[in-house]
Amino acid sequence: MKLVLATHNQHKVQEVGAILSQSVKDLELLGYDGPEPIEDGKSFLENALIKARAAYLHTGLPAIADDSGIAVEILGGSPGIFSAGWSGTRDNETNRNLLLAQLIDVKEENRAASFICTIAMVDEEGEVSFTGIWPGRVAFEEKGPNGFGYDPVFIPDGFEVTAAELEPEVKNSISHRSMALEQLANYLLTK
């Protein structure tokens, strides 16, 4: 089975391919070489569908795309779909610093947050989606050498360390993205 991942990031293609191939043995995951669509959706699902539809239309192959971010309860679910550009830049450190500054006077019990990942798939049969939600809280400072994005400031429920302090194998087995990918893999096994 050939599947296109709507990203130009080859590292992401390899990572997602490695995770999916553990369950879906005959899968060939390809990168996307077409134009990037404008992500102007109002939700993770809408943005994932925009990317998956574009890849499907460009390649004619079944396509998947994800959209993800961090949602902080006291900020009304923000940064949410704006996570990657929260500070007005796409710089991870600047985004994290802004989030920490916005929460500087917020007590630990009010720092609840979740990482959310929605994966959309578009093929000749239609559209489906899968969502993983990883609950936790925002730390008071950055910690940890691993991961990317908001990992250094996100403490998952059940842990006292940030996602960036977890070994990559541990994080990748329990994260929001792994939850959504597991649902996708189970779906692909029924096709």
Legacy VTK file of the C-alpha trace (Angstrom):
# vtk DataFile Version 3.0
C-alpha trace
ASCII
DATASET POLYDATA
POINTS 191 float
0.000 0.000 0.000
1.349 3.414 -1.020
0.486 6.401 1.126
1.654 10.024 0.807
2.430 12.049 3.926
1.638 15.697 3.199
4.926 17.164 4.368
8.196 18.241 2.789
10.017 17.170 5.976
11.786 13.894 5.147
12.616 13.345 8.841
8.896 13.330 9.605
8.263 10.908 6.729
10.861 8.504 8.144
9.543 8.847 11.710
5.886 8.326 10.778
6.821 5.537 8.364
8.770 3.721 11.080
5.849 3.950 13.506
3.206 2.847 11.001
5.295 0.028 9.533
5.385 -1.677 12.933
1.710 -2.492 12.434
1.101 -2.083 8.696
3.676 -4.360 7.080
3.138 -3.629 3.380
3.129 0.164 3.737
5.273 2.429 1.550
5.101 5.976 2.937
6.118 8.664 0.467
6.970 12.314 0.973
4.970 15.054 -0.717
6.629 17.110 -3.457
3.751 19.393 -4.400
2.844 22.947 -3.470
2.066 23.708 0.168
-1.552 24.730 0.659
-2.587 27.648 2.836
-3.604 26.340 6.251
-6.498 28.628 7.015
-8.707 26.179 8.894
-10.237 26.929 12.277
-9.319 23.591 13.867
-6.635 20.902 13.830
-9.007 18.765 11.740
-9.645 21.459 9.136
-5.913 22.144 8.703
-5.052 18.439 8.483
-7.760 17.966 5.844
-6.507 20.952 3.817
-3.042 19.363 3.612
-4.272 15.805 2.981
-6.663 16.946 0.233
-3.889 18.893 -1.494
-1.541 15.898 -1.426
-4.261 13.548 -2.680
-5.210 15.876 -5.551
-1.565 16.430 -6.511
-0.455 12.781 -6.411
-3.640 10.759 -6.936
-2.479 8.529 -4.078
-4.100 8.100 -0.672
-2.728 10.909 1.492
-2.398 11.641 5.186
-1.543 14.858 7.000
-1.385 15.920 10.600
-1.910 19.138 12.463
-0.930 19.449 16.075
-0.208 21.857 18.875
-0.556 22.631 22.541
-3.826 23.794 24.094
-3.606 25.548 27.477
-6.859 25.573 29.465
-6.389 28.929 31.199
-5.686 30.499 27.798
-8.980 29.194 26.421
-7.255 26.426 24.439
-4.601 28.684 22.907
-2.122 28.571 21.286
-3.950 25.597 19.694
-3.800 25.709 15.899
-1.513 28.745 16.168
1.143 26.873 18.185
3.820 26.896 15.481
3.601 30.663 15.027
2.397 31.736 18.480
5.042 34.446 18.860
4.613 35.759 15.336
7.587 33.654 14.254
8.057 29.956 13.625
10.924 29.844 16.117
10.327 27.164 18.768
12.307 28.892 21.512
10.573 32.235 20.954
7.178 30.510 21.020
8.013 28.715 24.282
9.315 31.901 25.886
6.114 33.763 25.025
3.955 30.975 26.457
5.979 30.886 29.685
5.749 34.684 29.966
1.976 34.542 29.505
1.713 32.056 32.371
4.311 33.629 34.679
1.823 34.378 37.500
-0.295 31.253 37.016
-0.089 28.649 39.792
0.744 25.013 39.033
-2.811 23.778 39.560
-4.020 26.165 36.846
-1.427 25.262 34.196
-3.344 22.320 32.662
-2.598 21.764 28.990
-2.821 19.071 26.348
-0.883 18.238 23.253
-3.359 17.494 20.455
-2.675 15.790 17.136
-5.252 15.198 14.421
-4.385 13.069 11.407
-6.597 13.218 8.329
-6.598 10.702 5.497
-8.052 11.340 2.058
-8.432 8.669 -0.618
-10.877 7.561 -3.309
-13.242 6.294 -0.588
-13.475 9.661 1.185
-12.061 11.294 4.279
-11.391 9.996 7.788
-9.593 11.465 10.783
-7.993 10.360 14.037
-7.142 12.452 17.089
-4.755 11.864 19.970
-4.858 14.008 23.125
-1.955 13.900 25.600
-2.914 15.671 28.841
-0.464 17.378 31.155
0.557 20.820 32.329
2.909 23.647 31.410
6.146 23.728 33.403
7.567 26.906 34.935
10.782 26.655 32.919
12.289 24.779 30.002
13.977 21.466 30.742
15.308 18.609 28.651
17.460 18.064 25.573
15.068 15.918 23.522
12.061 16.643 21.381
11.075 19.899 19.721
8.376 22.552 19.793
6.794 22.807 23.225
8.273 19.519 24.550
10.686 21.315 26.951
7.784 23.056 28.752
5.168 20.261 28.733
4.920 17.847 31.674
2.693 14.877 30.739
0.207 13.575 33.300
1.813 10.855 35.402
5.307 12.338 35.048
7.359 14.921 36.913
9.628 15.617 33.939
8.985 17.384 30.650
8.395 15.583 27.375
11.882 16.771 26.358
13.374 14.926 29.346
11.793 11.619 28.324
13.774 9.213 26.188
12.556 9.608 22.589
11.335 5.994 22.487
9.208 6.569 25.604
7.789 9.860 24.328
7.055 8.415 20.895
5.157 5.496 22.418
2.791 7.625 24.548
2.502 10.975 22.755
-0.520 12.567 21.097
0.986 11.779 17.685
1.517 8.105 18.572
-2.106 7.869 19.767
-3.406 9.266 16.476
-1.013 7.102 14.430
-2.129 3.980 16.294
-5.740 4.739 15.352
-4.663 5.310 11.729
-2.708 2.037 11.688
-5.741 0.126 12.995
-7.853 1.737 10.264
-5.328 0.861 7.536
-5.336 -2.765 8.688
-9.060 -2.942 7.883
-8.568 -1.790 4.267
LINES 1 192
191 0 1 2 3 4 5 6 7 8 9 10 11 12 13 14 15 16 17 18 19 20 21 22 23 24 25 26 27 28 29 30 31 32 33 34 35 36 37 38 39 40 41 42 43 44 45 46 47 48 49 50 51 52 53 54 55 56 57 58 59 60 61 62 63 64 65 66 67 68 69 70 71 72 73 74 75 76 77 78 79 80 81 82 83 84 85 86 87 88 89 90 91 92 93 94 95 96 97 98 99 100 101 102 103 104 105 106 107 108 109 110 111 112 113 114 115 116 117 118 119 120 121 122 123 124 125 126 127 128 129 130 131 132 133 134 135 136 137 138 139 140 141 142 143 144 145 146 147 148 149 150 151 152 153 154 155 156 157 158 159 160 161 162 163 164 165 166 167 168 169 170 171 172 173 174 175 176 177 178 179 180 181 182 183 184 185 186 187 188 189 190
